[in-house]
Amino acid sequence: MQLPIVIPRAVPLQRERKPQDNIPQTLPEREAVRSGIRTFLQARNVVPPLSMEELRSLTTEFVSQRQLDEKYTDYVGVILSSEVWRDQLATVPFEKRLLLLPKCMRVEAHCPAPFDEFGLLCKQCGQCSIQDLQEEAERLGYAVLVAEGSALVMAIIETGKIEAIIGVSCLSVLEKAHPYMEAAAIPGVAIPLLQDDCKDVTVDLDWIWEVIHLHSDDQTFRLNLDELRSEVQTWFENDSLRRLMGPAKTETAKLALDALAQAGKRWRPFLTVCAWKALLEGQDQPAPDDLKKLAIAVECFHKASLIHDDIEDDDDFRYGEATLHVTHGIGVAINVGDYLIGEGYRLIGECKSAGSQMASMLLAASMGHRTLCLGQGAELIWAQNPQPLAMTQVLDIFRQKTAPAFEVALQLGAHYAGADEETSEVIARYSEALGIAYQIRDDLHDMDSDDESDDLKAMRPSLPLAILGERTKAKPDEYHIVEKAWRREASDDDLAEIRRLMEQYEVRKRCQILQESYKEEAIRALTALDNPSLKGLLRRVISKIFTIEVQGWCSEFESRNVAGRPTLAEVAR
C-alpha cells in the first residue's frame, strides 16, 4: 500500500536560532549519524527494549567506532534507541500511534492558539509547521498531542489505546524520557529539536514526515496487560473453578476451592499466561483450557504456601479474613494445603503437551516447590533459636521463599508455548531478581503498616531490621534494642524506638536502593532474550508490579500549565 506524502505548505517565519552544540549542526552530518547507526545495528542482534546499560554500551561503542566528538554521545544515544524500535513501530497501525509535538515549535510572538489542560489548541494560522503535521497525522489516524509533560503521556500509554509514540522534543527531555519508554516497552521514535531554549525552535521536518508515514503490512499484536489480568481474575470465580477442576465433592475439596477463590492479586497465574502469549506466533488466540489449568495450578501452589505460612507464622488473618487454621483447626488447614499442592500437579499432568514439555513443566514446578521449602525451612529453624541476621542472609531467604513462585509461573507458561533452554535460563535469572525486589517492596510496605501481621510486629526476618542492625552495631545501646527484636523479646516501646531509629538511619532509602538494584538486575537478565515480544512483555511486567513515579521535565510546560491541569485519572479516561 502506497501512502501519499503530503508536502508541508506552511513557511515558518524567520527568527534567530540558538544552536545546540551537542547536536551536529548540518543536515548531512545528522543524516550520516542516522545512516551509520542503521548500518551499525544491522550487524548486531539488538532486541528492544534496551535497558540504560545496553543503550550506554552500544552508544559508547558507536561513538568510538566512528571517532565522533564525545559531545554528541547523548544525541547518538537518543537516535540509536529510536532506530532499534523503527521496524516495530512500522508494524503498529496508524490509529494506535501517538504523535507528540512540542508547543515551542510555534512562532511564539505571533501564535494565536490558546492552551488547555492537554496543550496547544492550534488555530491553523499557517505560521508554523504544527498545523501541517497535525492535519496529516490525524488524516492517517494518529492521536496528536501538542504539549509537553511526561505524566500526561504516561497516562495515555496506561490506557492501552496507544501502542507506539513518535515524539519530538529537546534532547534533555528525550534523554529523561528513555527510562519511562523502556519501562513501558512501547515502540518509540524520538526526534530531537535543534535547540533547547524552549522558544521558536527548529527541527528536521523531513525526518518527522518520513517517520509519520513509516508503515508495514505486518500488524503487530501488543498485549493489553490490564485486560489480560482482568480475564485471568475471572478464571478464579467459583463457576469457572468448578468447570476446570471438577466439582468439589468433599469438604476438603470445598475448602480448597474457597481458598482459590479468595481475594488475591493473581500475579503468578497472570505471569503464566503472559509468558505463553508472548511466545506464540498468533498472540490473539484465546487461552485454551489447558493454559487456564496451568494458571490455576500456579495459584494452587501459592495458596497452599500461604495456608502453611499462616500456621507456621501463627497469623490469624489473611486478606482481612480469619485464616483457615483459625476457623477449622491446624490439622484441617495443613491437609487442605497439601491437597492444593496435589491438585496443582494434577492440573499440570492433565495438560495435553508433548512428553518433553510435560517433563519440563513438572520439573520446574517440583524444583520451585523444593526451593520454597528450603527457604521456609531456613526461617523456621531460625525461629527456634532467633539470632540477628545479616542483610545477605535475609536476602537469601527471599531468594528461596519468594522468587521460586515467580519462576514457576513463568516457566510453566513458557514451556507450554515450547520455550527453548536459553529462554528458560533467562527466565530463571529474571525471576530470582524480580522475586527479591518484590519481597523488598513488601518489607517497605510493612515499615508504614500498623497491621499485626507485618514482619516487624510478628518478629520475622526483616530486611529493614537487618540493615538497621548493621548501621547500629557500633552503638551498643541502640544495637541492644535491635537484638531484642531479632530474639523476639522486643516490647511495644522497643518497636516504636526501632521505627524511630530506622528513620534516623535512613533505612527506607537503603531498602529502596536495594529494590532498584534487583529490578535493574531483572532488566539486565532480559538482555540475552532474542524474542522481542517476551522481552518487552517481561519488561512491562516490572512496571506493572512496581509503580513508576513520573514527573514533568519541560520548564516551559510547567510554568505555563501548572494551574488547572487535570488529574492523571481524568486524563486517562
C-alpha positions in Angstrom: 0.0 0.0 0.0 1.4 3.4 -1.0 0.5 6.4 1.1 0.7 9.9 -0.4 3.4 12.1 1.1 2.0 15.5 1.8 4.4 18.4 1.5 4.1 21.0 4.3 2.5 24.2 2.9 3.4 26.4 5.9 6.5 28.5 5.6 7.9 29.3 9.1 8.7 32.9 9.9 12.4 33.7 10.0 13.9 34.2 13.5 17.2 34.0 15.3 18.1 30.5 16.4 20.4 29.4 19.2 22.4 26.4 18.0 22.8 23.4 20.3 26.5 22.3 20.3 25.8 18.8 21.4 23.8 18.1 18.2 25.5 18.0 14.7 24.6 21.3 13.1 24.4 20.4 9.5 21.8 18.2 7.9 24.4 16.0 6.1 26.2 15.4 9.5 22.9 14.4 11.2 21.9 12.1 8.3 25.4 10.5 8.4 24.9 9.7 12.1 21.4 8.1 11.4 22.6 6.1 8.4 25.7 5.0 10.3 23.6 3.8 13.3 21.4 1.8 11.0 24.4 0.0 9.5 25.8 -0.5 13.0 22.6 -2.1 14.2 22.2 -4.3 11.2 25.5 -6.1 12.2 24.1 -6.9 15.6 21.2 -8.8 17.0 19.8 -5.9 19.1 16.3 -6.6 20.6 14.3 -3.8 22.1 13.5 -2.5 24.7 17.1 -1.5 25.5 18.0 -1.0 29.2 20.1 2.0 30.0 23.1 -0.3 30.4 22.6 -1.7 26.9 22.0 1.7 25.4 25.0 3.2 27.1 27.3 0.3 25.9 26.1 0.5 22.3 26.3 4.3 22.2 29.8 4.3 23.5 30.9 1.7 21.0 29.4 3.6 18.1 30.9 6.9 19.1 34.3 5.3 19.5 34.0 3.3 16.2 33.0 6.4 14.2 35.5 8.6 16.0 32.8 11.1 16.8 33.2 14.0 19.2 32.1 12.8 22.7 29.8 15.8 23.0 27.5 14.0 20.6 27.1 11.0 22.8 23.7 11.9 24.2 22.4 12.7 20.7 23.7 9.3 19.4 22.0 7.5 22.3 18.6 9.0 21.5 18.9 8.2 17.8 20.2 4.7 18.5 17.3 3.9 20.8 14.8 5.2 18.1 16.4 3.2 15.3 16.2 0.0 17.4 12.4 0.5 17.6 12.0 1.6 14.0 10.9 -1.7 12.4 8.5 -2.5 15.2 6.9 1.0 15.1 6.3 0.4 11.4 4.1 -2.5 12.1 1.8 -0.6 14.6 -1.4 0.6 12.9 -1.6 4.4 12.5 -4.7 4.6 14.7 -2.7 3.2 17.6 0.1 5.7 17.4 0.6 9.0 19.2 2.4 12.0 17.6 3.7 14.2 20.3 4.8 17.7 19.2 6.2 20.4 21.4 4.4 23.7 21.7 7.7 25.5 21.3 7.6 24.7 17.6 5.1 27.5 17.2 6.2 31.1 16.4 5.5 32.4 19.9 5.3 36.1 19.2 2.6 35.6 16.5 0.8 32.4 17.6 -2.9 33.0 18.3 -3.5 29.5 19.7 -4.7 29.1 23.3 -3.8 26.4 25.7 -5.9 24.0 27.6 -5.0 21.2 30.1 -3.9 19.0 27.2 -1.7 21.5 25.4 -1.9 23.8 22.4 -5.2 24.2 20.5 -3.9 25.0 17.0 -5.8 27.8 15.2 -4.4 26.7 11.8 -2.9 30.1 11.1 -0.2 28.7 8.8 2.7 30.4 10.5 4.4 27.2 11.6 4.6 23.5 10.7 2.5 22.3 13.6 -0.8 22.6 11.6 0.5 20.6 8.6 2.0 17.8 10.8 -1.2 17.6 12.9 -3.5 17.5 9.9 -1.6 14.8 8.1 -1.1 12.7 11.2 -4.8 12.9 12.0 -5.7 12.0 8.4 -3.7 8.8 8.8 -5.4 8.0 12.1 -2.9 9.2 14.7 -3.7 10.7 18.0 -1.9 14.0 18.1 -0.9 16.0 21.2 0.8 19.4 21.0 2.1 19.6 24.6 5.0 18.8 26.9 4.8 16.8 30.1 5.8 13.2 30.8 2.9 12.5 33.2 0.3 13.2 30.6 2.0 10.9 28.0 2.4 8.1 30.5 -1.3 8.3 31.5 -2.2 8.0 27.8 0.1 4.9 27.5 -1.6 3.4 30.5 -5.0 3.4 28.8 -3.7 0.8 26.4 -5.0 2.6 23.4 -1.6 3.8 22.2 0.9 1.2 21.1 3.7 3.4 19.6 4.9 7.0 20.0 6.7 9.5 17.7 8.0 12.2 20.0 9.6 15.5 19.1 11.3 17.3 21.9 14.5 18.8 23.1 17.4 16.4 23.7 17.4 16.8 27.5 13.7 15.7 27.7 14.2 12.8 25.3 17.1 11.6 27.5 15.0 11.7 30.6 12.1 10.0 28.8 14.0 6.9 27.9 13.7 5.0 31.2 9.9 5.5 31.1 9.5 4.5 27.5 11.7 1.5 28.2 9.7 0.6 31.2 6.5 0.6 29.1 8.3 -1.4 26.4 6.5 0.7 23.8 8.0 1.4 20.4 9.1 4.9 20.2 11.0 7.1 17.7 12.4 10.3 19.3 13.3 13.3 17.1 15.4 15.9 18.9 14.9 19.6 18.4 17.9 21.5 17.2 17.7 24.0 20.1 16.9 23.7 23.7 15.8 27.3 24.5 12.1 26.4 24.5 11.2 29.2 22.0 10.8 29.3 18.2 12.8 26.1 17.8 13.6 24.2 14.6 13.7 20.5 13.8 14.5 18.2 10.9 11.0 18.4 9.4 11.7 15.9 6.6 12.6 13.3 9.3 9.3 13.8 11.1 7.3 13.4 7.8 9.3 10.3 7.0 8.6 8.7 10.4 4.9 9.7 10.4 4.4 7.7 7.2 6.5 4.7 8.2 4.4 1.6 7.9 4.3 -2.1 7.3 1.6 -4.5 6.1 2.6 -6.8 9.1 0.5 -5.5 12.0 1.9 -6.5 15.4 -0.1 -7.5 18.4 0.7 -5.8 21.7 -0.7 -7.4 24.8 -3.1 -5.4 26.8 -1.9 -6.4 30.2 -4.8 -4.8 32.1 -7.4 -6.6 30.1 -5.4 -9.9 30.3 -5.1 -9.6 34.1 -8.9 -8.9 34.4 -9.5 -12.0 32.3 -7.3 -14.2 34.5 -9.3 -13.0 37.5 -12.5 -14.4 36.1 -10.9 -17.9 36.0 -10.9 -17.9 39.8 -14.6 -17.3 40.1 -16.4 -20.3 41.6 -18.2 -21.4 38.5 -15.0 -21.3 36.4 -13.0 -23.2 39.0 -15.6 -25.9 39.2 -15.7 -26.3 35.4 -11.9 -26.5 35.1 -11.2 -28.5 38.2 -14.3 -30.6 38.5 -17.0 -30.5 41.2 -16.0 -30.3 44.9 -17.4 -33.5 46.3 -15.8 -33.4 49.8 -15.4 -30.8 52.5 -11.7 -30.7 51.9 -12.2 -30.0 48.2 -14.7 -27.3 49.0 -12.3 -25.6 51.4 -9.6 -25.8 48.8 -11.8 -24.2 46.2 -12.8 -21.5 48.6 -9.2 -20.8 49.2 -8.5 -20.5 45.5 -11.5 -18.1 45.0 -10.4 -16.0 48.0 -9.1 -12.5 47.2 -5.6 -12.2 45.7 -3.7 -10.2 43.2 -3.2 -13.2 40.9 0.3 -12.0 39.8 1.6 -15.5 39.4 -1.2 -17.0 37.2 -1.1 -13.8 35.2 2.6 -14.3 34.5 1.9 -17.8 33.3 -0.5 -16.5 30.7 1.8 -13.6 29.7 4.7 -15.9 29.0 2.6 -18.2 26.9 1.1 -15.4 24.9 4.4 -13.6 24.3 5.9 -16.8 22.8 3.1 -17.5 20.4 3.1 -16.6 16.8 -0.6 -15.9 16.8 -0.8 -13.9 20.0 -4.5 -13.0 19.7 -5.8 -16.6 20.0 -7.9 -17.2 23.1 -6.5 -19.1 26.1 -7.2 -22.8 25.9 -8.5 -24.7 29.0 -5.1 -26.4 29.4 -3.5 -23.0 29.9 -6.2 -22.0 32.4 -5.4 -25.2 34.3 -1.7 -24.3 34.4 -2.6 -20.8 35.7 -4.8 -22.4 38.4 -2.1 -24.9 39.3 0.3 -21.9 39.9 -2.3 -20.4 42.2 -2.9 -23.8 43.9 0.8 -23.8 44.9 0.7 -20.2 46.0 -2.4 -20.6 48.2 -1.0 -23.8 49.7 2.1 -22.0 50.7 0.1 -19.2 52.3 -2.1 -21.6 54.3 1.1 -23.3 55.6 2.8 -20.0 56.2 -0.1 -18.7 58.3 0.2 -21.8 60.5 4.0 -21.6 60.8 3.9 -17.8 61.5 0.9 -18.0 63.7 -1.0 -15.4 61.7 -4.7 -15.1 62.4 -5.8 -13.0 59.4 -5.2 -13.1 55.6 -6.9 -10.7 53.2 -8.8 -9.3 56.1 -10.4 -12.6 57.0 -9.7 -15.3 59.6 -7.1 -17.8 58.4 -8.1 -21.4 57.7 -6.3 -22.8 60.7 -8.2 -20.4 62.9 -11.6 -21.3 61.5 -11.1 -25.0 61.0 -8.1 -26.0 63.1 -4.4 -26.6 62.3 -4.8 -30.2 61.1 -7.5 -29.4 58.6 -5.5 -26.4 57.3 -2.4 -28.5 56.8 -4.4 -31.1 54.9 -6.1 -28.5 52.7 -2.7 -27.0 51.8 -1.3 -30.5 50.9 -4.4 -31.1 48.9 -3.9 -27.9 46.9 -0.3 -29.0 46.1 -1.6 -32.3 44.8 -4.3 -30.5 42.7 -1.6 -28.3 41.2 0.4 -31.3 40.0 -2.8 -33.0 38.8 -3.8 -29.9 36.7 -0.3 -29.8 35.1 -0.4 -33.5 34.4 -3.8 -33.2 32.6 -2.5 -30.8 30.0 -2.2 -32.1 26.5 1.5 -31.4 26.0 4.4 -33.2 24.3 6.3 -35.5 26.6 9.4 -33.2 26.8 7.2 -30.2 27.5 5.3 -32.0 30.3 8.6 -33.2 31.8 9.9 -29.6 31.8 6.8 -28.2 33.4 6.7 -30.9 36.1 10.4 -30.4 36.8 10.0 -26.6 37.0 7.1 -26.9 39.5 8.9 -29.5 41.7 12.2 -27.6 41.8 10.3 -24.4 42.7 8.4 -26.3 45.4 11.7 -27.7 46.7 13.4 -24.3 46.8 10.5 -22.6 48.6 10.5 -25.3 51.3 14.3 -24.8 51.8 13.7 -21.1 52.3 10.8 -21.6 54.6 12.8 -24.2 56.5 15.6 -21.8 57.0 13.2 -19.3 58.5 11.5 -21.9 60.7 14.9 -23.2 62.0 16.0 -19.7 62.7 12.7 -19.1 64.7 13.6 -22.0 67.1 16.7 -20.0 68.2 16.3 -16.5 66.8 19.5 -14.6 66.3 20.3 -11.3 64.4 20.6 -12.0 60.7 22.8 -10.1 58.2 21.3 -8.4 55.2 22.7 -11.1 52.9 21.1 -13.8 55.0 17.7 -12.2 54.8 18.1 -11.7 51.0 18.9 -15.4 50.6 15.7 -16.3 52.4 13.8 -14.0 50.0 15.6 -15.7 47.1 14.4 -19.1 48.2 10.9 -18.2 49.5 9.6 -15.6 47.0 11.5 -15.9 43.8 10.5 -19.6 43.0 6.8 -18.7 42.7 7.6 -16.2 40.0 9.9 -18.6 38.2 7.4 -21.5 38.3 4.7 -19.2 36.9 6.8 -18.0 34.0 8.4 -21.3 33.3 5.1 -23.2 33.1 3.7 -20.7 30.5 7.0 -20.6 28.6 7.3 -24.4 28.4 3.7 -24.8 27.4 4.5 -22.5 24.5 7.6 -24.5 23.6 10.4 -22.3 25.0 14.0 -23.4 24.5 16.6 -23.9 27.1 18.2 -20.4 26.6 14.8 -18.8 27.3 14.3 -20.8 30.4 17.7 -19.8 31.7 16.9 -16.1 31.2 13.5 -16.6 33.0 15.3 -18.2 35.9 17.7 -15.2 36.4 14.9 -12.7 35.8 12.6 -14.4 38.3 15.2 -14.5 41.0 15.9 -10.8 40.9 12.2 -9.9 40.4 11.2 -12.1 43.4 13.7 -10.5 45.7 12.7 -7.0 44.6 9.0 -7.9 45.2 9.7 -9.1 48.7 11.7 -5.9 49.5 8.7 -4.0 48.3 6.6 -5.9 50.9 9.1 -5.1 53.6 9.0 -1.4 52.7 5.2 -1.6 53.0 5.5 -3.1 56.4 7.5 -0.2 57.6 4.4 2.0 57.2 1.9 -0.6 58.4 0.1 -0.9 61.7 -1.1 -4.4 60.7 -0.4 -7.0 63.3 0.9 -9.4 60.6 3.7 -7.1 59.4 7.2 -8.7 59.8 8.4 -6.3 62.5 5.5 -6.9 64.8 5.4 -10.6 64.0 9.2 -10.6 64.5 10.1 -12.4 61.3 13.3 -12.0 59.3 13.1 -8.4 58.0 15.4 -6.6 55.6 14.9 -3.2 57.3 15.8 -4.8 60.7 18.9 -6.4 59.2 20.0 -3.1 57.7 19.4 -1.3 61.0 21.4 -3.9 62.8 24.4 -3.2 60.5 24.1 0.5 61.0 23.8 0.4 64.8 26.4 -2.3 65.5 28.9 0.3 66.7 26.4 1.8 69.2 25.7 -0.8 71.9 22.7 0.9 73.4 20.9 1.1 70.0 22.0 -2.3 68.8 20.8 -3.9 72.0 17.2 -2.9 71.1 17.6 -4.3 67.6 18.9 -7.5 69.1 15.9 -7.8 71.3 13.7 -7.6 68.2 15.6 -10.3 66.5 15.3 -12.5 69.6 11.6 -11.9 69.7 11.9 -10.1 73.0 11.0 -6.5 72.0 8.2 -4.7 73.7 5.9 -2.2 72.0 8.1 0.6 73.3 11.1 -1.1 71.8 9.4 -1.5 68.4 8.5 2.2 68.5 12.1 3.1 69.1 13.2 0.8 66.3 10.9 2.6 63.9 12.5 5.9 65.0 16.0 4.5 64.5 15.0 3.3 61.1 14.1 6.8 60.2 17.2 8.3 61.7 19.5 5.9 59.8 17.6 6.2 56.5 16.8 2.5 56.4 14.0 3.1 53.9 16.4 4.7 51.5 18.8 1.8 51.7 15.9 -0.7 51.1 14.7 1.4 48.1 18.3 1.4 46.6 18.4 -2.4 47.0 15.0 -2.8 45.5 16.1 -0.7 42.5 19.3 -2.7 42.1 17.3 -6.0 41.9 14.9 -4.5 39.5 17.8 -3.5 37.4 19.2 -7.0 37.7 16.0 -8.4 36.4 16.1 -6.0 33.4 19.7 -6.9 32.7 18.8 -10.6 32.6 16.4 -9.8 29.6 19.4 -8.6 27.5 20.0 -12.2 26.4 16.5 -12.7 25.1 16.1 -12.9 21.3 12.3 -12.8 21.4 11.2 -9.2 21.3 7.6 -9.9 22.4 8.8 -11.8 25.5 11.5 -9.3 26.3 9.1 -6.4 26.0 6.4 -8.1 28.0 8.7 -9.1 30.9 10.0 -5.5 31.0 6.4 -4.2 31.2 5.6 -6.7 34.0 8.2 -5.0 36.2 6.4 -1.6 35.5 3.1 -3.2 36.4 4.3 -4.6 39.7 6.4 -1.6 40.7 4.7 1.8 40.3 6.7 4.4 38.4 6.6 7.9 39.7 6.5 10.2 36.7 7.4 13.9 36.8 7.2 16.7 34.3 10.5 17.8 32.7 9.8 20.8 30.5 10.1 24.1 32.3 8.1 25.8 29.6 5.2 23.4 30.1 5.4 23.6 33.9 5.4 27.4 34.1 2.5 27.8 31.7 0.2 25.0 32.7 0.8 24.3 36.4 -2.7 25.7 37.2 -5.9 23.9 36.1 -4.3 20.7 34.9 -6.5 17.6 35.2 -5.6 14.6 37.3 -4.0 11.6 35.7 -7.1 9.6 36.3 -9.2 12.2 34.4 -6.7 12.3 31.5 -6.6 8.5 31.2 -10.4 8.1 30.9 
